[in-house]
Amino acid sequence: MSAAQVYALDPLKDSRHREAVAARDLSDWLKWLEVGNKAARTLDTYERTCAVLLRAFPNTAFADFTDGDLMHVLALFPARSRHINKAALNSWFKWGYTTRRIPGNPVALLPAIPYRANRSYDLFTEAESDALCALPSPDGHLLTLMFWGGLRRAEARYLTGKRLDLGQRQIIITEGAKGSKTRRVPMIGRVSIAAAELLTLEGIGHDDHLWGSRPGGGRVRRHRPIGNTTFDQWWVKALAAADVRHRKPHMTRHSFATRLRELGMAMEEIQALLGHESIRTTSDTYVHSNLSAIGAHLREVVGDLA
């Protein structure tokens, strides 16, 4: 049985790694993770990283990889993502050593790769956020959920009517959540109104997805999540309609976290709302200093001293 048959998930267009000598070991590891309920998104990320190694050394057995082989492969990845790629390789080889498939873990011989957060974030201003949330239905309502729910792109795409709990005033984030970790985000007033109007005006049912598509320009279909390309097209049109400069959709999540911090919310509370496992991710990557706000506060504190 080939590796492709053993492991059904196929997120990669280039499947040459599945013909490599070590392909069966990779397949066994991915299946082991799948049985352990590891999220499909994580499996995808792990396979993509290990696929580069197998394509670079297709004739090398799992037990024969050296730290030198791994260093040459890690050098192919962008510097900012190498710590993630190294972690994926370490997980595979650590599994191999634990299950006695290999005599040692070559990743243990690699140099440490410190994580350096990129602090150059282009946040949405409050005025830009308000302009986007004020767009006509359904766009303005959907954007309100993104800006004040802290949604990731995948979480937004998979969100259905049943996940808007108007009684408890909560957004229930399950499908599409990173690491398959369910979380509940309380709705503030504007989100409750937007959610109720969205469901009513768009006739969204219990199992309908909030983000719909119009294949061929016909009626809106909501029976399955829209694709990333369709989501991106919607995003670009919404920003253009509000005359707001383009940023990536994920910046709504960064803007949400930063705004909450500016309003005085504790870092631990923001961590819970964003669903981060580590508070360091929240503080170092998602909560940013707003220079304009700092400047206004500085002038308020010291006045216009010459």
N, C-alpha and C positions, 0 to 999 in steps of 0.2 A: 504493500500500500504506500503511495507517495505521500510526501509531506502535505501537499495541497489537499489530498483526500482526508488526511487525518485532522487537519486544522481548517475548518470551514471558513472562518473569517478571512476575507480577502480585501484588505484596504489598500493594497499596493498594485499599481499597474505593472511594475517590473517584478516578475515572480522568479527571476533566475536563481535567487537564493534558495528556492525550494528544491533545486537540483544539486545543491552543494553536499559535500560529504557529511557535514554536521547538521543538515536540515532536519533529520529525524529527532536529534537531541533538542533542537529549537522547538519543533512541533510538540514534543513531549512536555517541555517546560510550559509552553503556552496553554496546552490542555490542562496541565496541573494547576495553573493559575485560574483558568476558566472554571474548573471544578471547585476551586476555592472561592468562587464568586467574585473574582477580580473584575472590575468594570471593563466593558468592551473598549472604551476609549484608552484605558491603560494598556490593554493587550495590543491595540493598534500602535501606540507609541513605542512599546517594547519591541514589537516585530520590526518596525521601521528602522530602529537603531541597529538591531542585530543583523538585519538584512544587508546593511552596508558592509559589515564584517564578513559575512558569508560570500557576498559578491566579490569582495577584494581577495579572499582566500578560499576559493571554492573547493580546493582539494585537501584542505586541512581538516583533520579529525578534531572533534570537540576537545579531546584530552591533549591535543598537540598545540593549541594556541599559546603564544607567548605574550609577555607584557609588551615586547617590541611590536608584535602584530597589532595589539590593541592601541598602542600609542600612535602608530601610523594611521589607523582608522579614525581615532578621535581627532586627529589633526585635520581631517576632512570636514568636520562640523564647525559651524561658526563658534567663535570663542565664547559668546554669551550663553550658548546652549550646551557646552561640553560637560558641565557638571551634571546635567540631566541625562545626557547620553552615557556618561560614565556610570551613573546610578543604574541605568537599564542593563548595561553589560555586567555590572557587579551582581545584580539580582540573578541573572542567568547563570553566571559561573559559580555564584554562591550556592545556588540550587544544585548545580552539577556536583560540587564538592560534598554537599550535605547528603545527596543521594548516591554518593560513591561512584559517580560516573567518571570523575576526573580526580587526579591526585592532589590538586591544589587549586587555589583561586588566583590566576595571574593578575586580576584587577588590583589585588592587595599590594602589588609591586609598583603600581602607577603613582605618579605624584598627586598630591592633593590639588583639587581644582576649586578654589574658593568661589563662592557665589557673590557677584557684585551686581546689586540692583541698579537698573537703569533709572535714574531719577529725572530724566528728561521726559516729562509727561505733559501732553497738551490737553488740559482739562477743558470741559465745557464751562462757560461762565453761567451765572445764574440767569442772566437775560437770554442766553442761547437756549438753555434748558427750558425756560418758560415759553419761548417761541416755538420750540418743537412740540412741547406738550399741549400747546394751544391749537395745533393743526386739527382740521376736521376729522371726524370719525371715519375709519378706525385708527388712522395713523397717530393722531394725538393721544388717544387712549392707550395704544400700545407703547408709545414712547414714554408715557407717564409710568407705566409698569416697569419699564427698563430703568428710568432715571431714579425712581423712588422704591424700587424693589431689589436693586442690586443684581439684576439678572445677568447671567452669562448668555452668550449667543445660543448655545445648545439648549440651555434651560428655557429660553424664550421660544425657540422653534418647537419644542416638545410640549409647551404649556397648553393644557386643555381647559375647557369650561369647568370641569369638576374640581380643578385645582384652585379655583378662586372661591374661597369659603367666605361668602359675604356675611354669614351669620356670626362667625368667629372673627371676621375681618382679618383674614390671613391669606397669604399666597403660599400654597403648598408646593414646594419644589421637589420633585421626585425624578421624573424622566428627564434625562439629559444632565442631571447633576453630576459634578465631578466626583469620581470615586463612588458613584451610586449612593451618596449620602443624602438622605432626605432632610430638608430643613423647612421651617415655617417662618415666613417674614410677615410681621404685623403690617396691616395697611393703615397708613395715615389717611386723613379725610379725603384728600384729593385722589388717592389711589382707590379708595372705596367707591367714590363717585364714578371714576373712570371705568372701573371694573364692571359696575352695575350697568352703566350706559352701554358699554361695549357688548355685554351679553344680550342686552335688550335690543339695541339698534341693529346689531349684526345678526341677530337670531342664532347665537352660538349655543349649541346643545351641550349636554353633559360630556360627551366624548369628542366633541369638535375641537380642533386646534385653533388657537386664537389667531395665529398668523396663517392666513389662507393664501391660496394661489389661484391664478386665472389661466390655466393652460389653454393656449389658442385664443385668449381674449374672451373666453366664455364666462360662465358663472363661477363664483368663488367656490373652491373646493377646500374642505377642511378635514377630510377623513384621514389624512396622514401628515406628518411634519413636512414643512416646505424644505427644499434643499438649500445649501449654503449659498449657491449662486442666486437663487430667487430672493433669499433674504438680503443679500448684498444689493441687489437691484432695488428692492424696496427701500433699503437704508439710504442709498444715494438719492433716490427721488424725494424722500422725506426731507433730507437736509437741504436739497435744492428748493423745495417748496417753502421752507422756513427761512431761506436765505442765510443759512448757517454754514460756516466753513467746515470742510470735511475732516472728520477724525474717524478712527476705527470704532465700531460699536462697543468694544470693551471699555472705551473711555467713559461710557455712561456709568459703569461700575466703579471706576476710579473716582469720578466726579461725585457719585453718591457717597462713597466712603469719606472723601475729603470734606464734603459739605456737612456730614454728620459730626465730624470731629470739630469743625469750626463752630457748630452749634452747641458744643460742650458734651457730646456723648462720649462715654468711656471707651477706651480701646477694646476692652473685653466684650463690650456690647456690640461694637462694630464687627468684631471678629465673628461673633455668633450670627449676625445678620448676613455676613458674606459667606459663612460656611467654611471658614479657614480652619485647618487643623492646628496650625501654629499661629500664635499672636504675632510672631516676628514677620510673617508674610503680610499680615494686616498693616503693621506699623512701618515696615521697611519698603513695601512695594505698593500699597494701595492708598495710604494716607499721605498726602503731599502738602507742602507749604504753599499757600496761595500768596504770591509776592504782592499782588495788588491789595489784598486784604491786610497783609503785614504793613505795607506802606501807609495805608489809610490809618491803621492803628498807631503807627509810629508818629504820624503828624498829629493825631489826636492826643497822644501822650506828651510829646515834647513841644508841640506848637510849631510855628514857622520861625525857628531860630535862625538868625543870619550866621 
